[in-house]
Amino acid sequence: MTEEQLSIIDDMAAHFMTPKEIAIVLEVDYESFQLALSDPTSQEYSHYHKSKITSILEIRRKVVKMAKSGSPQAEMLVTGFMNEQKIKEEF
């Protein structure tokens, strides 16, 4: 992949676009792209997952901040985050 293509993956993954949508924009074979996304050693995997996780972190930071400020809806979301983390850590 070129740096430009990797940058497109970064941007689209950060905005929660699907792998199929990204493959269409990149004009690459979807199955090949999907295979690259399942290989932890590929650049595509690294860019896609890092960008998506970074966006999730940004959103969660905002939600936690809102919860600490007293937002009941945000508090419910944070409770869900904590429960999800606890379940994942037990395995």
C-alpha distances in whole Angstrom, upper triangle without the diagonal:
4,7,8,6,6,10,11,10,12,15,15,16,18,20,20,18,18,15,16,17,13,12,15,13,10,12,10,13,14,15,12,10,14,14,11,12,15,14,15,14,10,8,8,12,12,11,13,16,16,16,18,21,21,22,25,26,27,29,31,32,33,35,36,38,39,41,42,44,45,43,45,42,39,41,41,37,37,40,37,34,37,38,34,34,37,36,33,34,37,35
4,5,5,6,9,10,11,12,14,15,16,18,20,21,19,20,17,18,18,14,14,16,14,10,13,12,15,17,18,15,14,17,17,14,16,19,18,18,16,13,10,10,14,14,12,14,17,17,17,19,22,22,23,25,27,27,29,31,32,33,35,37,38,39,41,42,44,46,44,45,42,40,42,42,38,38,41,39,36,38,40,36,35,39,38,35,36,39,37
4,5,5,6,9,10,10,12,14,15,16,19,20,19,20,18,19,19,15,15,17,15,12,15,15,18,19,21,18,16,19,19,16,16,20,19,18,17,14,10,11,14,13,11,13,16,16,15,18,20,19,20,23,24,24,26,29,29,30,33,34,35,36,38,40,41,43,41,43,40,37,40,40,36,36,39,37,34,36,38,35,34,37,37,34,35,38,37
4,5,5,6,9,10,11,12,14,15,17,18,17,18,17,18,16,13,14,15,12,10,13,14,17,18,20,18,15,19,20,17,17,21,20,20,19,16,13,12,15,15,12,14,17,17,15,18,20,19,20,23,24,24,26,28,29,30,32,34,34,36,38,39,40,42,40,42,39,37,39,39,36,36,39,37,34,37,38,35,34,38,38,35,36,40,38
4,5,5,6,9,10,11,12,14,15,16,15,15,13,14,13,10,10,12,9,7,10,10,13,14,17,14,12,15,16,13,14,17,17,18,17,13,11,9,13,13,10,11,15,15,14,16,19,19,19,22,23,23,25,27,28,29,31,33,34,35,37,39,40,42,40,41,38,36,38,38,34,35,37,35,32,35,36,33,33,36,36,33,34,37,36
4,5,5,6,9,10,10,12,14,15,14,15,13,15,14,11,11,14,12,9,13,12,15,15,17,15,12,14,16,12,12,16,15,15,14,11,8,7,10,10,7,8,12,12,11,13,16,15,16,19,20,21,23,25,26,27,29,30,31,33,35,36,38,39,37,39,36,33,36,36,32,32,35,32,30,32,34,30,30,33,33,30,31,34,33
4,5,5,6,9,10,11,13,14,14,15,14,16,15,11,13,15,12,11,14,15,18,18,20,18,15,17,19,16,15,19,18,18,18,15,11,10,13,12,8,10,13,12,10,13,15,14,15,18,19,19,21,23,24,25,27,29,29,31,33,34,35,37,35,37,34,32,34,35,31,31,34,32,29,32,34,30,30,33,33,30,32,35,34
4,5,5,6,8,10,11,12,11,13,12,13,11,8,10,11,8,8,11,12,16,15,18,17,13,15,18,15,14,18,19,19,19,16,13,10,13,13,9,10,13,13,11,13,16,15,15,18,20,19,21,23,24,25,27,29,30,31,33,35,36,37,35,36,33,31,34,34,30,31,34,31,29,32,33,30,30,34,33,30,32,35,34
4,6,5,6,8,10,10,9,10,9,11,10,7,9,11,9,8,12,12,14,13,16,14,11,12,15,12,11,14,15,15,16,13,10,7,10,10,7,6,10,10,8,10,13,13,13,16,18,18,19,22,23,24,25,27,29,30,31,33,34,36,34,35,32,30,32,32,28,28,31,29,26,29,30,27,27,30,30,27,29,32,30
4,6,5,6,9,10,10,12,12,14,13,10,13,15,13,12,16,16,18,17,19,18,14,15,17,15,13,16,17,16,16,14,11,9,10,9,6,6,9,8,5,8,11,10,10,13,15,15,16,19,20,21,23,25,26,27,29,30,31,33,31,33,30,27,30,30,26,26,29,27,24,27,29,26,25,29,29,26,27,31,30
4,6,5,6,9,9,12,12,14,12,10,13,14,12,12,16,17,19,18,21,20,16,17,20,17,15,19,20,19,20,17,14,12,14,13,9,9,11,11,7,9,12,11,10,13,15,14,16,19,19,20,22,24,25,26,28,30,30,32,30,31,28,26,29,29,25,26,29,27,24,28,29,26,26,30,30,27,29,33,32
4,5,5,6,5,8,9,11,9,7,10,11,9,11,14,15,17,15,18,18,14,15,18,16,14,17,19,19,20,17,15,12,13,14,10,8,11,12,8,9,12,12,11,13,16,15,16,19,20,21,22,25,26,26,28,30,31,32,30,31,28,26,29,28,25,26,28,26,24,27,28,25,26,29,29,27,29,32,31
4,5,5,5,7,8,11,10,8,11,13,12,13,16,16,17,15,17,17,13,13,16,14,12,15,16,16,18,15,13,11,11,11,8,5,7,9,6,5,9,10,9,11,13,14,14,16,18,19,20,22,24,25,26,28,30,31,28,29,26,24,27,26,22,23,26,23,21,24,25,22,22,26,25,23,25,28,27
4,6,8,10,12,15,13,11,15,16,15,15,19,19,21,19,21,21,17,17,20,18,15,18,19,18,20,18,15,13,13,12,10,8,9,8,5,5,8,7,5,8,11,10,11,14,15,16,17,19,21,22,23,25,26,28,26,27,24,22,24,24,20,21,24,22,19,22,24,21,21,25,25,23,25,28,27
4,6,9,12,14,11,11,15,15,14,15,19,19,21,19,21,22,18,18,21,19,17,19,21,21,23,21,18,16,16,16,13,11,12,12,9,7,11,10,7,10,13,12,11,15,16,16,17,20,21,21,23,26,26,27,25,26,23,21,24,24,20,21,24,22,20,23,25,22,23,26,26,24,27,30,29
4,6,9,12,10,10,13,15,14,16,18,19,20,17,19,20,16,15,19,18,14,17,19,19,21,19,18,15,14,15,13,10,10,12,9,7,10,11,8,9,13,13,12,15,17,17,18,20,22,22,24,26,27,28,25,26,22,21,23,23,19,20,23,20,18,22,23,20,21,24,24,22,25,27,26
4,7,8,6,7,10,11,11,13,15,15,16,14,16,17,14,13,17,16,14,16,19,19,21,19,18,14,14,16,13,10,12,14,11,9,13,14,12,13,16,17,16,18,21,21,21,24,26,26,27,30,31,31,29,29,26,24,27,26,22,24,26,23,22,25,26,23,24,27,27,24,27,30,29
4,5,5,6,9,10,11,12,14,14,14,11,13,15,11,10,14,14,11,14,17,18,20,18,17,13,13,15,14,10,12,14,13,11,14,16,14,15,18,19,18,20,23,23,24,26,28,28,29,32,33,34,31,31,27,26,29,27,24,25,27,24,23,26,26,23,24,27,26,24,27,29,27
4,5,5,6,9,10,10,12,11,11,8,10,11,8,7,11,10,8,11,14,15,17,15,14,10,11,13,12,9,11,14,13,11,15,17,16,17,20,21,21,23,25,26,26,28,31,31,32,35,36,37,34,34,30,29,31,30,26,28,29,26,25,28,28,24,25,28,27,24,27,29,27
4,5,5,6,9,10,10,10,9,6,9,11,8,8,12,12,11,13,16,18,20,17,17,13,14,17,15,12,15,18,16,15,18,20,19,20,23,24,24,26,28,29,29,31,33,34,35,37,38,39,36,36,32,31,34,32,29,30,32,29,27,31,31,27,28,31,30,27,30,32,30
4,5,5,6,9,10,10,11,9,12,14,11,11,15,15,13,16,19,20,22,19,18,14,15,18,15,13,15,18,15,14,18,19,18,19,22,23,22,25,27,27,28,30,32,32,33,36,37,38,35,35,31,30,33,32,28,30,32,29,27,31,31,28,29,32,31,29,32,34,32
4,5,5,6,8,9,10,9,12,12,9,10,13,13,11,15,17,18,19,16,14,11,13,15,12,10,13,15,13,13,16,18,16,18,21,21,22,24,26,27,27,30,31,32,33,36,37,38,35,36,32,31,33,32,29,30,32,29,28,31,31,28,29,32,31,28,31,34,32
4,6,5,6,5,7,5,9,9,7,9,12,11,11,14,16,18,19,15,14,11,13,16,14,12,15,17,16,16,19,21,20,21,24,25,25,27,30,30,31,33,35,36,37,39,40,41,39,39,36,34,37,35,32,33,35,32,30,34,34,30,31,34,33,30,33,35,33
4,5,5,7,8,8,11,12,10,12,15,15,15,18,20,22,23,19,18,15,17,19,17,15,18,20,18,18,22,23,22,23,26,27,26,29,31,31,32,35,36,37,38,41,42,42,39,40,36,35,38,37,33,35,37,34,32,36,36,32,33,37,35,33,36,38,36
4,5,8,11,11,14,14,12,14,17,16,16,19,21,22,23,19,17,14,17,18,16,14,18,19,17,17,21,21,20,22,25,25,25,28,30,30,31,34,35,35,37,39,40,41,38,39,36,34,37,36,33,34,37,34,32,36,36,33,34,37,36,34,36,39,37
4,5,9,10,13,12,10,13,15,14,14,17,18,20,20,16,15,12,15,17,14,13,17,18,17,17,21,21,21,23,26,26,26,29,31,31,32,35,36,37,39,41,42,43,40,41,38,36,39,38,34,35,38,35,33,36,37,34,34,37,36,33,36,38,36
4,7,9,12,11,10,13,15,15,16,19,20,22,22,18,17,14,17,19,17,16,20,22,20,21,24,25,24,26,29,29,30,32,34,34,36,38,39,40,42,44,45,46,43,44,40,39,42,41,37,38,41,38,36,39,39,36,36,40,39,36,38,41,38
4,6,9,8,7,10,12,11,13,16,17,19,19,15,15,12,15,18,16,15,18,21,20,20,23,25,24,26,29,29,30,32,34,35,36,38,40,40,42,44,45,46,44,44,41,39,42,41,37,38,40,37,35,38,38,35,35,38,37,34,36,39,36
4,6,5,6,9,10,11,12,15,16,19,19,16,16,13,15,19,18,16,19,22,21,21,24,26,26,27,30,31,31,33,35,36,37,39,41,42,43,45,47,47,45,45,41,40,42,41,37,38,40,37,35,38,38,34,35,38,36,33,36,38,35
4,5,5,6,8,10,10,12,14,17,18,15,16,13,14,17,16,14,17,20,19,19,22,24,23,24,27,28,28,30,33,34,34,36,38,39,40,42,44,44,42,42,38,37,39,37,34,35,37,33,32,35,35,31,32,35,33,30,33,35,32
4,5,5,6,9,10,11,13,16,17,15,16,13,14,17,18,15,17,21,21,20,23,25,25,26,29,30,30,32,34,35,35,37,40,40,41,44,45,46,43,43,39,38,40,38,35,36,37,34,32,35,34,31,31,34,32,29,32,33,31
4,5,5,6,9,10,11,14,15,12,13,11,12,16,16,14,17,20,20,20,22,24,25,26,28,30,30,32,34,36,36,38,40,41,42,44,46,47,44,44,41,39,41,40,36,37,38,35,33,36,35,32,32,35,33,30,32,34,31
4,5,5,6,9,10,13,13,10,11,8,9,13,12,11,13,16,16,16,19,21,21,22,25,26,27,28,31,32,33,34,36,37,38,40,42,43,41,41,38,36,38,36,33,34,35,32,30,33,33,29,29,32,31,28,30,32,30
4,5,5,6,9,12,13,11,12,9,9,13,13,11,13,16,16,15,18,20,21,21,24,26,26,27,30,31,31,33,35,36,37,39,41,41,39,39,36,34,36,34,31,32,33,30,28,30,30,26,27,30,28,25,27,29,26
4,5,5,7,10,11,10,12,10,9,13,14,13,14,17,18,18,19,22,23,23,26,28,28,29,32,33,33,35,37,38,39,41,43,44,41,41,38,36,38,36,33,33,35,31,29,32,31,28,28,30,28,25,27,29,26
4,5,5,8,9,6,8,6,6,10,11,10,12,14,16,16,18,20,21,22,24,26,27,28,30,32,32,34,36,37,38,40,42,43,41,41,38,36,37,36,33,33,34,31,29,31,31,28,27,30,29,25,27,29,26
4,6,7,9,7,9,6,4,8,9,7,8,12,13,12,14,17,18,18,20,22,23,24,26,28,29,30,32,34,34,36,38,39,37,37,34,32,34,32,29,29,31,28,25,28,28,24,24,27,25,22,24,26,24
4,6,9,8,11,9,7,10,12,10,10,14,15,15,16,19,20,20,22,24,25,25,28,30,30,31,33,35,35,37,39,40,38,38,35,33,34,33,29,29,30,27,25,27,27,23,23,25,24,20,22,24,21
4,5,6,9,8,6,9,12,11,11,14,16,16,17,19,21,21,23,25,26,27,29,31,32,32,35,36,37,38,41,42,40,40,37,35,36,35,31,31,32,30,27,29,29,25,24,27,25,22,23,25,22
4,6,8,9,6,7,10,11,10,11,14,15,15,17,19,19,20,23,25,25,26,29,29,30,32,34,34,36,38,39,38,38,36,33,34,33,30,29,30,28,25,26,27,23,22,25,24,20,21,23,21
4,7,9,7,8,11,12,12,13,16,17,17,19,21,22,23,25,27,27,29,31,32,32,35,37,37,38,41,42,41,41,39,36,37,36,33,32,34,31,28,30,30,27,25,28,27,23,24,26,24
4,5,5,6,9,10,11,12,14,16,17,18,20,21,22,24,26,27,28,31,32,33,35,36,37,39,41,42,41,41,38,36,37,37,33,33,34,32,29,31,31,28,27,30,29,25,26,29,26
4,5,5,6,8,10,10,12,14,15,16,18,20,21,22,24,26,27,29,30,31,33,35,36,37,39,41,39,40,37,35,36,36,32,32,34,32,29,31,32,28,27,30,30,26,27,30,28
4,5,5,6,8,10,11,12,14,15,17,18,20,21,23,24,26,28,29,30,32,33,34,36,38,39,37,38,35,33,35,34,30,30,32,30,27,29,30,27,26,29,28,25,27,29,27
4,6,5,6,8,10,11,12,14,16,16,18,20,21,22,24,26,27,28,30,32,32,34,36,37,36,36,33,31,32,32,28,28,30,27,24,26,27,23,23,26,25,21,23,26,23
4,6,6,6,8,10,11,12,14,15,16,18,20,21,22,24,26,26,28,30,31,32,34,36,34,35,33,30,31,31,27,27,29,27,24,25,27,23,22,25,25,21,22,25,24
4,6,5,6,8,10,10,12,14,15,17,19,20,21,23,24,26,27,29,30,32,33,35,33,34,32,29,31,31,27,27,29,27,24,26,28,24,23,27,27,23,25,28,26
4,6,6,6,9,10,11,13,14,16,17,19,20,22,23,24,26,28,29,31,32,34,32,32,29,27,29,28,25,25,27,25,22,24,26,22,22,25,25,21,23,26,25
4,5,5,6,8,10,11,12,14,15,16,18,20,21,22,24,26,26,28,30,31,30,30,27,25,27,26,22,22,24,22,19,21,22,19,18,21,21,18,20,23,21
4,6,5,6,9,10,10,12,14,15,16,19,20,21,22,24,25,27,29,30,29,30,27,24,26,26,22,22,24,22,19,21,23,20,18,22,22,19,20,23,22
4,6,5,6,9,10,11,13,14,15,17,19,20,21,23,24,26,28,29,27,29,26,23,25,25,22,21,24,22,19,22,24,21,20,24,24,21,22,26,25
4,5,5,6,9,10,11,12,14,16,17,18,20,21,23,24,26,27,25,26,23,21,23,23,19,19,21,19,16,19,21,18,17,21,21,18,20,24,23
4,5,5,6,9,10,10,12,14,15,16,18,20,21,22,24,26,24,25,22,19,21,21,17,17,19,17,14,16,18,15,14,18,18,16,17,21,20
4,5,5,6,9,10,11,13,14,15,17,19,20,21,23,25,23,25,22,19,21,22,18,17,20,19,16,18,20,18,17,20,21,19,20,23,23
4,5,5,6,9,10,11,12,14,16,17,18,20,21,23,21,23,20,17,20,20,16,16,19,18,15,18,20,18,17,21,22,20,21,25,25
4,5,5,6,9,10,10,12,14,15,16,18,20,21,19,20,17,15,17,17,13,13,16,14,11,14,16,14,14,18,18,16,18,22,22
4,5,5,6,9,10,10,12,14,15,16,18,20,19,20,18,15,16,17,13,12,15,15,11,14,16,14,13,17,18,17,18,21,22
4,6,5,7,9,10,11,13,14,16,17,19,18,19,17,14,16,18,14,14,17,17,14,16,19,17,17,20,22,20,21,25,25
4,5,5,6,9,10,11,12,14,15,17,15,17,14,11,14,15,11,11,15,14,12,15,17,16,16,19,21,20,21,24,25
4,5,5,6,8,10,10,12,14,15,14,15,13,10,11,12,9,8,12,11,9,11,14,13,13,16,18,17,18,21,22
4,5,5,6,9,10,11,12,14,14,16,14,11,12,14,12,10,14,14,11,13,16,16,15,18,20,19,20,23,25
4,6,5,6,9,10,11,13,11,14,12,9,12,14,11,10,14,15,13,15,18,18,18,20,23,22,23,26,28
4,5,5,6,9,10,11,9,11,9,6,8,10,7,7,11,11,10,12,15,15,15,18,20,20,21,24,26
4,5,5,6,9,10,9,11,11,7,8,10,8,6,10,11,10,11,14,15,14,17,19,19,20,23,25
4,5,5,6,9,9,12,12,8,10,13,12,10,13,15,13,14,18,18,18,20,23,23,23,26,28
4,5,5,7,6,9,9,6,8,11,10,10,13,14,14,15,18,19,19,21,24,24,25,28,30
4,5,5,5,7,8,5,5,8,8,7,10,12,12,13,15,17,17,19,21,22,23,25,27
4,5,7,10,11,8,8,12,12,10,12,15,14,14,17,19,19,20,23,24,24,26,29
4,6,9,11,9,9,13,14,12,15,17,17,17,20,22,22,23,26,27,27,30,32
4,6,9,8,7,11,12,12,13,16,17,17,19,21,22,23,25,27,27,29,32
4,6,5,6,9,10,10,12,14,15,16,18,20,21,22,24,26,27,29,31
4,5,5,6,9,10,11,13,14,15,17,18,20,21,23,25,26,27,30
4,5,5,6,9,10,11,13,14,16,17,19,20,21,23,25,26,28
4,5,5,6,9,10,10,12,14,15,16,18,20,21,22,24,26
4,5,5,6,9,10,10,12,14,15,16,18,20,21,23,25
4,5,5,6,9,10,11,12,14,15,17,19,20,21,24
4,5,5,6,9,10,11,12,14,15,17,18,20,22
4,5,5,6,9,10,10,12,14,15,16,18,21
4,5,5,6,9,10,11,12,14,15,17,19
4,5,5,6,9,10,11,12,14,16,17
4,6,5,6,9,10,11,12,14,16
4,5,5,6,9,10,10,12,15
4,5,5,6,9,10,11,13
4,5,5,6,9,10,12
4,5,5,6,9,10
4,6,5,6,9
4,5,5,7
4,5,6
4,5
4
